Amino acid sequence: MNKSVICALALGIASLGLSACGQSEQPTEAAPEAPAGISVTNGRLILPAVAGNPAAIYFDISNSGPEQQMIRSASVQGASHAMLHKTSTWNLQASMEDVPQLPVAPGQTVRFAPGEYHVMASDLADTLVAGGTTEVTLTFIRGDKVSFPVEIRAAGDER
């Protein structure tokens, strides 16, 4: 056989293989869902008084499900970094500490509020402005996630 005929046959077979790949259905991975019974309300992001400082995010998370759920992390659309924090007071001095995980027991509502638990969001995008909204996603230890909208408020607005 001629080399050009062999090359043409090889190219034809290869193109059939490639076109078949495009027609097959690719498996899709389902997005994680919120754990049973988890709901979030009252979400708000308070912009910092000084540009470049982190924002604080407050909300209420309730667990009406049968099992304890453990929050592992948070992410905020429009922020490059977010962390779970808790404000602690000792000898009349307030300090913030990282919270590596936070349990939400069945029948419990955990308040993220000034002076208590909160999410700190750093390196905010210029698109996060008072009067707008953004989305926060909490990730649980089993990989489940819950996303919810938060109203963006100016530094002096009601928290």
NUPAMAR-381236 format. One record per residue: residue in three letters; x, y, z of N, C-alpha, C, O in turn. Coordinates in steps of 0.2 Angstrom, whole numbers, padded with zeros to 4 digits, always signed. Each point is the difference from the previous one (the first is absolute). Layout:
N
alaXYZXYZXYZXYZ...
REM end
This chain:
159
met+0004-0006+0000-0004+0006+0000+0004+0006+0000+0006+0000+0003asn-0008+0005-0006+0003+0006+0000+0000+0004+0006-0005+0000+0004lys+0010+0004-0002+0001+0003+0006-0006+0005+0001-0002+0001+0005ser+0001+0003-0010-0006+0005+0000-0006-0003+0001-0005+0003+0004val+0003-0009-0006-0006-0003+0001+0000-0002+0008-0006+0000+0003ile+0011-0003-0001+0000-0002+0007-0001+0006+0005-0003+0000+0005cys+0007+0006-0007-0001+0006+0004-0008+0002+0000-0002+0002+0005ala-0001-0002-0011-0007+0002-0001-0004-0004+0004-0005+0002+0004leu+0006-0009-0004-0004-0004+0004+0001+0001+0008-0005+0000+0004ala+0011+0001-0002+0001+0002+0007-0003+0006+0002-0003+0001+0006leu+0003+0004-0010-0003+0007+0002-0008-0001+0000-0003+0003+0004gly+0000-0007-0009-0007-0001+0000-0002-0004+0007-0005+0002+0002ile+0009-0007+0000-0002-0004+0006+0001+0005+0006-0005+0000+0004ala+0010+0004-0004+0001+0004+0006-0006+0005+0000-0002+0002+0006ser+0000+0001-0011-0005+0005+0000-0007-0003+0002-0004+0003+0003leu+0003-0009-0005-0006-0004+0002+0000+0000+0008-0005+0000+0003gly+0011-0002-0001+0000-0001+0008-0001+0006+0003-0003+0001+0005leu+0006+0005-0007-0001+0006+0003-0008+0003+0000-0002+0002+0004ser-0001-0003-0010-0007+0002-0001-0004-0004+0005-0005+0002+0002ala+0006-0008-0001-0004-0005+0004+0001+0003+0007-0005-0001+0004cys+0011+0003-0002+0001+0003+0007-0005+0006+0001-0003+0001+0006gly+0002+0003-0011-0004+0006+0001-0007-0002+0001-0004+0004+0002gln+0002-0010-0005-0007-0001+0000-0002-0004+0006-0006-0001+0002ser+0010-0002+0002-0002-0004+0006-0001+0005+0006+0002+0005+0000glu-0007-0007+0004-0002+0004+0006+0006-0001+0005+0002-0005+0002gln+0000+0011+0000+0005+0000+0006-0004+0000+0006-0005+0003+0001pro+0008-0007+0004-0004+0000+0007+0001+0007+0003+0005+0003+0000thr-0010-0001+0003+0000+0006+0004+0000-0001+0007-0004-0005+0003glu+0007+0009+0001+0000-0001+0007-0005+0005+0003+0000+0006-0002ala-0004-0009+0006-0005+0004+0003+0003+0005+0006+0004-0002+0003ala-0007+0008-0003+0003+0005+0005-0003-0002+0007-0005-0003+0000pro+0010+0004+0005-0002-0002+0006-0006+0004+0003-0001+0006-0002glu-0003-0009+0006-0006+0003+0002+0000+0002+0008+0005-0003+0003ala-0009+0007-0001+0000+0002+0007-0002-0007+0004-0004-0003-0002pro+0007+0003+0008-0002-0006+0004-0008+0001+0002-0002+0005+0000ala-0001-0011+0001-0007+0000+0002-0001+0004+0006+0003+0000+0005gly-0008+0005-0006-0002+0004+0006+0003+0006+0001-0002+0004+0004ile+0007-0002-0008+0004+0006+0000-0003+0006-0003-0002-0001-0006ser+0001+0006+0009-0002+0006-0004+0003+0006+0003+0003+0000+0006val-0002+0005-0010+0004+0006+0002-0005+0006-0002-0003+0001-0005thr+0003+0004+0010-0004+0006-0001+0004+0006+0003+0005-0001+0003asn-0008+0007-0005+0002+0006+0003+0008+0002-0002+0003+0003+0004gly-0001-0005-0010+0007+0001-0002+0001+0007-0002-0004+0003-0004arg+0010+0000+0006+0002+0006-0001+0008+0001+0000+0003-0003+0005leu-0001+0007-0009+0008+0001+0000+0001+0007+0001-0004+0005-0003ile+0008-0003+0008+0001+0007+0002+0007+0002-0003+0005-0003+0002leu-0005+0008-0006+0006+0002-0003+0004+0003+0005-0002+0003+0005pro+0009-0003-0006+0004+0003+0005+0000+0008+0000-0001+0002-0006ala+0003+0001+0011+0000+0007+0000+0006+0003-0004+0000+0005-0002val+0005-0009+0002+0006+0002-0003+0001-0005-0006+0001-0006+0001ala+0000+0008-0007+0001-0004-0006+0006-0004+0001+0005+0002+0003gly-0005-0009-0005+0005-0004+0001+0000-0005+0006+0003-0005+0001asn-0007+0007+0004-0001-0004+0006-0006-0005-0002-0003+0001-0004pro+0003-0006+0009-0005-0005-0002-0007+0002+0002-0001+0004+0004ala-0004-0007-0007-0007+0001+0001-0002-0006+0005+0003-0005+0001ala-0009+0007+0003-0003-0005+0004-0006-0003-0003-0004+0004-0002ile+0002-0010+0003-0006-0003-0002-0004-0003+0005+0003-0004+0004tyr-0009+0005-0003-0004-0002+0005-0006-0004-0003-0003+0002-0005phe+0000-0007+0009-0006-0003-0003-0002-0005+0006+0003+0000+0005asp-0009-0003-0006-0002-0005+0005+0000-0007-0004-0003+0000-0005ile+0005-0005+0008+0000-0007-0003-0004-0004+0005+0002-0001+0005ser-0007-0003-0008-0004-0004+0004+0001-0007-0003+0001-0002-0006asn-0002-0003+0011+0000-0007-0002-0006-0003+0003-0001-0002+0006ser-0004+0000-0011-0006-0003+0002+0001-0008-0001-0005-0003+0000gly+0011+0001-0003+0001-0007-0001+0001-0004+0006+0000+0002+0005pro+0001-0009-0007+0001-0005+0006+0007+0000+0002+0001-0003+0006glu+0004+0006-0009+0007-0001+0001+0004+0006+0002-0002+0005-0003gln+0007-0005+0007+0004+0006+0001+0004+0001-0007+0002-0005-0003gln-0002+0011+0001+0004+0002-0006+0006+0004+0002+0000+0004+0005met+0006-0004-0008+0006+0003+0002+0002+0004-0006+0002-0002-0005ile-0002+0009+0006+0003+0005-0005+0007-0001+0000+0003+0001+0005arg+0000-0001-0011+0007-0001+0000+0003+0007-0003+0006+0002+0002ser-0009+0001-0007+0003+0006-0003-0005+0004-0003-0006-0002-0001ala+0008+0008-0001-0005+0005-0004+0004+0003-0006+0006+0000+0000ser-0010+0001-0005+0003+0004-0006-0005+0006-0001-0006-0001+0001val+0008+0006-0004-0004+0006-0002+0002+0002-0007+0005+0001-0002gln-0011-0001-0002+0001+0003-0007+0002+0007+0001-0003+0004+0003gly+0009-0002-0007+0003+0006+0000+0005+0001+0006+0002+0006+0001ala+0000-0011+0002+0005+0001+0005+0005-0006-0001-0002-0005-0002ser+0009+0007+0003+0005-0006-0002+0001-0005+0006+0002-0005-0001his-0005+0007+0007+0001-0004+0006-0005+0001+0005-0002+0006+0001ala+0000-0011+0002-0005+0001+0005+0001-0005+0006+0002-0006-0001met-0003+0008+0007+0001-0004+0006-0005+0000+0005-0003+0006+0001leu+0001-0011+0002-0004+0000+0006+0003+0003+0006+0006-0003+0001his-0009+0007+0002+0003+0003+0006-0005+0000+0006-0006+0000-0001lys+0009+0001+0007-0004+0002+0006+0003+0005+0004+0007+0000+0001thr-0011+0005+0001+0003+0005+0005-0001-0002+0007-0005-0003+0002ser+0011+0003+0002+0000-0002+0007+0002+0006+0004+0004+0004-0002thr-0006-0004+0008+0001+0006+0004+0003-0004+0007-0003-0004+0003trp+0009+0007-0001+0003-0002+0006+0003+0006+0003+0004+0003-0003asn-0005-0002+0009+0002+0006+0004-0001+0006-0004+0004+0004+0000leu-0010-0003-0002-0003+0005-0003+0004+0002-0007-0001+0005-0003gln+0005-0010+0000+0003+0001-0006-0003-0005-0005+0000-0006+0001ala-0002+0009-0007-0003-0004-0005+0006-0003-0005+0004+0004-0001ser-0005-0010-0001+0005-0002-0005-0004-0005-0005-0005-0003+0002met+0008+0002-0007-0003-0004-0005+0004-0007-0001+0006+0001+0000glu-0009-0006-0001+0004-0007-0001-0003-0003-0005-0007+0000-0002asp+0011-0004-0002-0003-0004-0006-0004-0006+0003+0002-0002+0006val-0007+0000-0009-0004-0006+0002+0001-0005-0006-0003+0001-0005pro+0007-0006+0007+0001-0005-0005-0006-0004-0003-0001-0002-0005gln-0004+0001+0010-0006-0004-0001-0005+0003+0005+0001+0002+0005leu-0008-0002-0008-0005+0002+0005-0006-0005-0001-0003+0000-0005pro+0001-0003+0011-0005-0004+0000-0007+0004+0000-0001+0005+0003val-0004-0008-0006-0007+0002+0000-0004-0006+0002-0001-0004-0005ala-0001+0004+0011-0004-0006+0002-0007+0000-0002-0003+0005-0002pro+0000-0011+0002-0007-0001-0002-0004+0005+0004+0000+0000+0006gly-0005+0004-0009-0004+0004+0004+0003+0007+0002-0003+0004+0004gln+0009-0003-0006+0004+0006+0002+0000+0005-0005+0001-0002-0006thr-0001+0008+0008+0002+0006-0005+0006+0003+0003+0000+0002+0006val+0005-0001-0011+0006+0003+0002+0000+0007-0003-0001+0001-0006arg+0002+0004+0010+0000+0007-0002+0007+0002-0002+0004+0000+0004phe-0003+0003-0010+0006+0003-0002-0002+0008+0001-0003+0002-0004ala+0006+0001+0009-0002+0007+0002+0006+0004+0003+0005-0003+0002pro-0006+0009-0002+0006+0004+0003+0001-0002+0007-0004-0001+0004gly+0011+0000-0003+0002-0002+0007-0001-0007+0001+0002-0003+0005glu-0003-0001-0010-0001-0007+0000+0003-0004-0006+0006+0003-0002tyr-0009-0008+0000+0003-0003-0006-0001+0005-0006-0005+0004+0000his+0010-0004-0005-0001+0003-0006+0005-0003-0005+0004-0004+0001val-0005+0006-0008+0004-0002-0005+0004+0007-0002-0003+0005-0001met+0010-0006+0001+0004+0006-0002+0002-0001-0008+0002-0006-0001ala-0004+0011-0003+0002-0001-0007+0005+0005-0002-0001+0006+0001ser+0006-0008-0004+0006+0004-0002+0001+0001-0007-0003-0004-0004asp+0007+0009+0002+0001+0002-0007-0006+0000-0004-0001-0004-0005leu-0003+0009+0007-0007+0001-0003+0001+0003-0007+0004+0004-0002ala-0008-0007-0003-0001+0003-0007-0003+0007+0001-0004+0001+0004asp+0005+0003-0009-0003+0007-0001-0007+0000-0001-0004+0004+0001thr+0002-0010-0003-0007-0001-0002-0005-0001+0006-0006+0000-0001leu+0009-0001+0007-0004-0001+0006-0001+0007+0003+0004+0003+0003val-0010+0000-0004-0002+0006+0002-0007+0000+0004-0004-0004-0001ala+0004+0009+0005-0006+0000+0004-0006+0001-0004-0001+0003-0005gly-0005-0007+0007-0006+0000-0004+0000-0006-0005-0005-0002-0002gly+0011-0002+0001+0000-0005-0004-0001-0007+0004-0001+0000+0006thr+0002-0005-0009+0000-0007+0003+0006-0004-0003+0003+0001-0005thr-0001-0006+0009+0005-0005-0002-0002-0007+0003-0005+0000+0003glu+0009-0005-0004-0002-0006+0002+0005-0003+0005+0006+0000-0002val-0008-0003+0007+0004-0004+0005-0001-0007-0001-0006-0002-0001thr+0011-0002+0001+0000-0007+0000+0003-0003+0006+0006+0001+0002leu-0010-0005+0002+0003-0004+0006+0001-0007-0002-0004-0003-0003thr+0010+0000+0005+0002-0007-0002+0000-0004+0007+0003+0003+0005phe-0006-0008-0005-0001-0005+0006+0005-0005-0001+0003-0001-0005ile-0001-0003+0011+0005-0004+0000-0001-0006-0005+0005-0004-0002arg-0011+0002+0000-0001-0005-0004+0000+0002-0008-0002-0004-0004gly+0003+0010+0003+0001+0003-0007-0007+0003-0002+0000+0003-0005asp-0005-0003+0009-0006+0003-0002+0001+0008+0001+0004+0002+0003lys-0008+0001-0007+0001+0008+0000-0007+0003+0000-0005-0003-0003val+0004+0009+0006-0006+0004-0001+0003+0007-0002+0004+0003+0003ser-0008-0001-0008+0002+0007-0002-0006+0005+0001-0006-0003-0001phe+0007+0009+0002-0006+0004+0002+0002+0008-0002+0006+0001+0001pro-0010+0003-0002+0001+0007-0002+0001+0004+0006-0003-0002+0006val+0007+0007-0006+0001+0005+0005-0001+0007-0002+0003+0001-0006glu-0006+0003+0009-0001+0007-0001+0007+0003+0002+0002-0001+0005ile+0000+0006-0010+0006+0003+0002-0002+0007+0003-0004+0004-0003arg+0007-0003+0009-0001+0007+0003+0006+0004+0001+0006-0003+0001ala-0007+0009+0000+0006+0005+0001+0002-0001+0007-0004-0003+0005ala+0010+0005-0003+0003-0001+0007-0004+0003+0005-0001-0003+0006gly-0003+0009-0007-0004+0003+0005-0007-0003+0000-0004+0002+0005asp+0002-0006-0009-0007-0003+0000-0001-0004+0006+0005-0003+0003glu-0011+0001-0002-0002-0005+0005+0003-0006-0002+0000-0003-0005arg+0002+0000+0011+0004-0007-0001-0005-0005+0001+0002-0006-0001
REM end
